[in-house]
Amino acid sequence: MKKHFLNLALWALLPMSLCVTGCSDDDTYPDVDGQTPVAEMNTLHIQTAAGRTFTIEGTLTDADGISTIQLQCADLYLNKTIDLIEIYGEPQTEYDLSYNFAMPADEIGDGYIVTVTITDVGGRTVTQDVKVTLDGDFEDPVFVSGAPDEGSIVPVILREGETPTLDLNFSLSDDRGLDYLELNIEGIEGFPKRIDLGMRTTGEYTESVPFPAEIQDYAYTVALADTIGKIVTRTATIRVTDVMDYEKMYLADVATEAELNSDVFGVPMCIDHTGEYEYQAIYYNAEAGTEVYFIPTPSSFAVRYGINSEDETALTNDPNLVQPLVLDQANVYYIININIWDLTYEIEGTYSVEEAQDPWGTDMTYGEECFDLWGDGTTFIPFTFGLTSDNPTNVKSFTQDETNPHLFYSEPMELATGEQMNFIIHNYHQSEWWNAVRWCSTSETDLDVFAYYTQSASKNPDYTGPTTGQDVWSKPTVTTGGTYRFYFDSHLGRAKLVRE
């Protein structure tokens, strides 16, 4: 670099008359046409931003040969000489200039001029001024929310007696400025439409779009443009459908609606809502050949999902095609995933009762001595639990199943029509030792899940089932009196109260 600057200074000391016909390099590099260099810059206005690197580019030609290129901007402390003879050993008749410059991150000026000077071997020069401004736009406009995923299906639910409606609710942004939002729903009146966003950096747009009350698909496109013409586009399909993303889904292992409705609660078994239109069932299968369906209404088989008799790899709710899913392994927990939108299902796998975890500590064994009496320390009582309506001394302890140690059941109980129950699942202790283990329902009347109470003294860190910090007592009402038995799966946190 210093060598280049020194050469320039020495040339300046020579008599001006020497530069009329060329400099002393004429003896080594004779003139071909004696013309000044030609500079074809890619652009004379570069838009950049603080902290970014910009590039000065252009094609430089000269029949006599280019010797040096200088780039200068005092405000940016830029003073660069590119000596082509030094680099290549000879002048270049054509050169593709590409020079990168990192704009300082703290630069705040509005604009700068970079002067590019091209000199040939005869000392002839040409200059080009390249304007550099800090108003560059390097980011695409952004759909903060409201835009469909590319290629996705956007459901619009068709309900009897209602106009199906899609609520559009866009939140938008751009680092420089938004120009417009363009929407198109093919086949719907009023579309396509363009919404002016007023050059602001953020924007909002809402609209409710009505659709004909019929099952149909519509091509859907949204496009967002910023002020320099960057455009982001999403395409999707709007599907007017009667398939709902049900808040709850149930696994039914009974055959009739009478069996669905003869319990106090727990039949069918509520499964997990894992995503939009997606559900997962973890189910203990006691006997091979169990037939199950998936239903969104716990009291009815009017809508039920099962295996498609015409394609056993698919799910269906067509009453003419639906068949039960048959579980052929006994004494294992099944993991089953279903998607009622795509009409797909998957048996993810099974695991044994030995692999299943309970929520209490692994140092406690059901039915074996565990709890000492208050102030005693030498007298112990067995670890058991069951239903109580007031305190641990009145727990009616469950019997543990012989095949699956995570299953428990009560003695038969007589319940009257209209009776409102009041209970939690709790450990027994004759000295009112509270909350060694305890389960509570989600609410007083929502008994789909019995979650392990987080303030229970005994905990298994490997347990991944449902938990709760809410002190809730279950209060179901008995519709029809009779003899009932309570069944509980401590691994799943699922219970049922069914007729004997």
Secondary structure, DSSP 8 states (H G I E B T S, - for coil): -HHHHHHHHHHHHS-GGGGTS--GGGGTS--SS----EEEES-SEEE--TT-EEEEEEEEEEEEEEEEEEEEEGGGTEEEEEEHHHHHSS-EEEEEEEEEEE--TT---SEEEEEEEEEETTS-EEEEEEEEES----S--EEEES---TT-EEEEE--TTS--EEEEEEEEE-SS-EEEEEEEETTSTT-SEEEE-TT-SEEEEEEEEE--SS-EEEEEEEEEEETTS-EEEEEEEEEEES----S-EEEE-SSSHHHHTSSSB-SSEEEEEEETTEEEEEEEE-STTEEEEEESSTT--SS-BEEETTEEEEEE--TTTEE-EEE--SSEEEEEEEETTTTEEEEEEEEETTT---SS-TT--TTSEEEE-TTTSS-EEE--EEEESS-GGG-EE-EE-SS-TTEEE---EEE-TT-B--BEEEE--TT----SSEEEESSSS--S-EEEETT-S---TT--S-EE-----B--B-SS-EEEEEEEETTTTEEEEEE-
